[in-house]
Amino acid sequence: MANKLRGLYAITPECADGQQLLAQVEAALTGGCRLLQHRDKLSEMPERVARARALRQLTGHFGARLLINDDLALAMLIDADGVHLGQEDGNLVAARAILGPSRLLGASCYADFTRARQAAAAGADYVAFGAVYPSPTKPHAPLAAVNLFKQAKTTLNASSCGIGGITLANAAPLVAAGADLLAVITDLFNAPDIAVRAAAYQHLFEEAQS
């Protein structure tokens, strides 16, 4: 992969109000976020498709990229920029073949570097390690060590993504260790000013490069 993905990776919260969700995502994009994963485990399929289409339009307006969580068919239906697959969500090689070379493929690798190596070989653009900190979204997830990001930086062509319990207060060590992406739900979308919080995350990556 010529250009590694880098920066804040916003993941949508579960939200009963579709318009509220769009407003929250628009604030994150206004703050500089350019990578969004839509995670929707609760909506019925018509609503899920409608929300995904609306987010596709919104991210396109900002020049941001939209990935769909765990649903390759939905990603292709709405012409998303890619898909994120967990361990039980399908074969990565098959997904890459369906997505083609230009769309993004992400893979959950938990705390397993062997799985990350296999995912990268299968064509994943990024591998996600987590939970890096105790997470309210997945409280029983085993913690992923920071040295996984150092290992990924030196041995994998794919970007590495930290997920789970990340806040602005604990994010810097992950970036310093080599994490290319920080996947954030709660600390971003529960912030008093989502745009300001998104910009602060982006600033962490700018500081690391300077």
Secondary structure as GFF3:
##gff-version 3
##sequence-region A 1 210
A	DSSP	beta_strand	7	11	.	.	.	ID=ss1
A	DSSP	alpha_helix	18	30	.	.	.	ID=ss2
A	DSSP	beta_strand	35	38	.	.	.	ID=ss3
A	DSSP	alpha_helix	45	62	.	.	.	ID=ss4
A	DSSP	beta_strand	65	69	.	.	.	ID=ss5
A	DSSP	alpha_helix	72	77	.	.	.	ID=ss6
A	DSSP	beta_strand	82	85	.	.	.	ID=ss7
A	DSSP	alpha_helix	92	99	.	.	.	ID=ss8
A	DSSP	beta_strand	104	110	.	.	.	ID=ss9
A	DSSP	alpha_helix	113	121	.	.	.	ID=ss10
A	DSSP	beta_strand	126	130	.	.	.	ID=ss11
A	DSSP	alpha_helix	147	155	.	.	.	ID=ss12
A	DSSP	beta_strand	159	163	.	.	.	ID=ss13
A	DSSP	alpha_helix	172	177	.	.	.	ID=ss14
A	DSSP	beta_strand	181	184	.	.	.	ID=ss15
A	DSSP	alpha_helix	186	189	.	.	.	ID=ss16
A	DSSP	alpha_helix	194	209	.	.	.	ID=ss17
###
